Amino acid sequence: MKTHLLSPWFFDHECKSGSTNLGDYIIRRAIFRELELAGLLNSCVTESSTWIPPQRSTIDLIRDSAITIVGGTNLLSFHPYRQRQFAIGARGLLQYKNLILMGVGWSHYAHKPNLYSKFVTRLCLSRTAIHSVRDSYTKRILNSFGHQNVENTACPTMWGLTPELQKKITKIPGKEVLMTITDYRKDPIADHKFIQTITKRYGQANSWLFLQGANDFSYVNELGYKGNYLKGNINDLIQFYEKHDELDYIGTRLHCGILALEFKKRALILAIDNRATEINTDTGLPSAPRDNMAQVTKFTDENYTTDVRLPWDSIRTFRTSLSNHTNANRVF
């Protein structure tokens, strides 16, 4: 059985399209973990990018697959003339059928639900399979479009945060810190104050800044940051988490913070868009507004108990639905 994965992280060498945000690869790691649990990695898994309208090669791969999953984050919301993270295009409208969402969310508060988005989702999404979305905000929008086969599962990157694992996350403030900023959501005043506050609290020698996005380095240079950097890929980040026992994570990168929790580090995600805000509302994921330094310093100075409340019934429902496709007939 062949599985196809549509996502923002896939790099299309022919079309030069793919994500330069390492957070997308944290999501990819989680999704492949779930595909393995569902028995969908026993045969071929192909991938293509959501950044461009589907090419002929993409359609051929999808037609040759029994199931097509859409993975990512801010993919939903569509416009007939402006390309967004999920570029459907005319060919996609004709060829995409029975797509199954996995941890996908609505793009931004500014992108209001519209009739064209309803049209696209009604045309392209499966009417029978269970869809997994990352928050109740996205679920309400899809429900309003007529999709009742939707479960709010939170992001797949969070599904490893079992109650047993969370009990192992220390409550005591760490002696070191890993920070992140976001190159495409700049707030120079708030970001500069955040970096200054955190490096003063932990000391410059014990503070690192992870460069998750392609332009993070140039942005922090603009902010005058002179401290330690962590560069590299997801494996380098994981090794860093494994080697630093008394480490806190504080920053604007959502999935970098969720990965820190998975590796039993205290984490506080600074909300800069609807993702962390909505997931925090649903699950209690540790989060604070980027400009709320009082809340940030409270986290750095006081004990904190991690208590992420995941919708396990919805996660089990989606996992069961996904597993059922292992021996299912072709959907195209």
N, C-alpha and C positions, 0 to 999 in steps of 0.2 A: 504494500500500500504506500502510495506516494503522498507527501504532504507539502503544500506550498505556503510560504510565509511572506506576506506583504508587510513591509516595515520601513521606518525612516532611517534605520541604521545600515541597511544594505548598501554597499558601494557598487554601483554599476560602472564597470571599467569602460564600457563602450560609450555611455552617456555622461560619464564623469559626475555621477550623482550619488550622494550618500551623506550620512551624518558626520560632522566633525565634533560632535558632542559625545564625550565618553560616557555620559549618563545613559545614552541610548543602548550602549553595550552592556550596561548593568541590567537593563530591562531584558535584553536579548539572552543574557545568562540565565535569568529567572524563567523566561519562557521556554528555553530549551530544557531546563530542569523539569518543567511541567510536561513538556512533550514526551520526555523520557518516562515519567511516571505513568503517562497515559498509554504507553506502548507505541507511540507514533514515531519513535526514532529507530524502529526495527528495520525500516527500509529508507528510501531516499527522502531527504528534505531539501527542497530548493527554495531560493529566496529571490525577491526582487524589491525594488525601491518604491516607496510611495511619493517620492519627491517629484517624479515625472509621470505624465500620462503613460499608460502601459504600451510597451512596444510589442511588435509581433512576437518576439521571442518570449516575452512575459505571458502573453495569452496562450502560447503553445505549452508552456510549463504548467499553467493553471489547468488547461484542458487535460493534461496528462496526470493530474493529481486528483486524489479522491476527496481531499479536504483542503480548503484555503482559509488560513487564519490571518487576521489583521492584528498585528501587535504594535505597540507604541504608546504614545502618551497623548499629546494635544492634537489628535488627528481629525476629530470630527468638527464639522461646520464646513459648508461648501458654498462657493460662489460661481456663477456661470462664466464670469470673465476674469476673475482673479485667482491665480493658483495659490493654494495654501499647502499645508504639510501633506495632505492626501490629495494629490492631483489626479482626478478621475479622467477628465477629458472625454471627448465624444466616444472614443473606442472603449474606454472603461464603462461608460453608460450602457454600451451595447453588449459588452463581454463579461463584466463582473456580475456574477450571480452567486447566491448562497454563501457570501462571505460571512465568516464567524469572527466576532470581535473578542479580543482577549486583553483585558486591562486597559482598554482605550477610553479616553476622556474627551469632553468638549474642549474646544481650543482655548477660548478666552471669554471673559465676561463681555468684552466689547463686541464680540461676534454673536449677535443675537440669533436665536433660532428663526429660520425663515422657511418659506415654502420650497425653495430650491433644495435646501438641506433635507427636508422631509421627502421630497421627490427622489433624491439620490439614495437615501437610506432605504426607502420602500422598494426601490428598484434593485439594489445591490446586496442587501443583507438577507441572510437566511430567515425565513419565516417560521422554521421549525426548530432549529438548533438553539441552544441556550447561548446568549451573548454575555460576556463578562465585561463590565465597565468599572472604572476606578473609583467612582463616587456617586452619591445619591443625586447630585445636581445633574450629572450626565444621564442617569437613569430616568429622571423626571422628564428630561427633554425627549429621550427616545420613546418613553411611554406616551408623551403627547403627540408623537409622530405615528402612533399606532403599533409600536413594537412592545408587546407585553412579555415576550420571551427574553427578558433582560434581568440579570442579577448584578447587584452592586457587590463586588468581591474585593474592593480596594485593589491596589496595584499588585501584580504578581510578584514584584520584588519584595513585598511584605509577607508573603505566604509562608516564609520560613520563620517568622516571628511568633513561634508558639509560646504559650504561657510558660512552658518549661524553660525555654531559652531566655525569655525575658527575666526570669528569676535570677539568672546568672549575670545579668548586667549590673555592674556596681552602682551603688547610689552615691558614692563619695566623689567629689570633684577630682578630676585628673590633674596630673602634674604637667601634662603636655596637651597641646591642642592642634587639631587640623582644621584649617579654615577653607572656605570657598567663597568666591564672588561669581557674578554672572555677567558675561560680556554683553549680552543682548538685552539686559534689564538694568541699565546703569542708573545709579543714583549716587553721584560722586560725593555728596555731602554725607549721606547716610553710610555709604560703604567706607569712606575714609574714617569716619567716627567709629564704625564697627571694628575695623582693623586696628586702629589705635587703642581702643578699649581692650581688645582681646590680647594683643601683644604686651600691653602693660600688665595685664592680670597674670599671664603665664610666663612672661619674660621672652625676649626676642629669641634666645637660644632654644627655647622649648616650644616655639610656634612655627608651624608650617602652613603654607598655602598651596592647595592642590589645584593645578591648572587643568580643569576639566574641559573647558571650551577652547576653540581655536584662537580666540582673541583675548582670552583672560590675561595673558602675560602683558600684552601692550596696555590693557586697561589698568592693571595694578601698577604698572610703571607710571602711568598718568597720575595715579593716586599717591605716588612717592613711596611705595612699599620697598623696603630694603632687606627684608628678612629671608627665611628659608623657603625654598620651593620644593614641591614634590611634582615631578614630571613623569610621564610614561603612560602605560596602558592600565587596564583593569587589573591585570595580574600584579603589576607593581603596587597598585593601591591596596590590593588584598594582602600582599606581603608586608606592607607598611602597617596595616591594622594588626596583623599577626605578631609583629615584632615589638609593638609599642603597647605594653600592658596597661599603663596608667594614662590613657589618651582620651580626651574629649573631642567630639566633632561639633563644630558650630559653623553654619554657613548657609548660603542661599541655594545650594545644589541639593535638590530633593533626594535623588537616588543615591548620591554619595553618602548622605546622612542615613538613609535606610540601610545601606550596606554596612555602615558603621554599627548600627544596632544588631545586624545579623552576626557581626563579629564581636558582640557583647561590649560595645563601647557606648558610653553615654553620648546622646546626640540631641542637638537642638537645631531644627531647620528654620531658617529665617524666610518667612513667606514673602514672595515677590509677585505672585500671580494666584490664580484660582486653584492650582493643584494642591499645594500644601494647605491652603485655607480650607478647601472642601474635605480633604482627607483627614485633617485635624478635627473638623466638625463631626465626621462620621466615626472616627476610630480613636481619637485622642492621641494621634501621632504627635510627639513633642515638637511644638512649633511656636513661633513668636513673630510679630511684625518686624521687618528689618530695622525700622527706626525706633523700636522700643528697647533702648539700652538698659532701662531699669529691669525689664524682664530677663534680658540676656545676662546681666551681672548677677541677678538672683540665681540663675542656673549655674553660673560659674562658681559662686561662693557658697551655695547651700547644697545639701543632699537632695537628690532627685530620684524618685521611683518611676521607672519606665512602666507604663501601663497602656499598651496599645491593644485595643479591643477589636479584633478582627471579626468579620461576619462569616464565621466558620460554616454555618449551614449553607450560605450562598456559594462559598468556595467549594464545598463538597458537591453541591448540585452541578456546578459548572464542570468540576473534575469528572464526575460521573458521565455527564453528557459528552465530554471530550473523549473519554475512554470508550464510549459506545461507538465512536467512529472508527475505532481500530479495525473492526470487522464489518464496517458498514459498506453498502454499495457506493459507487461513485455518485457525487452530487452534481456533476456536470453532465 
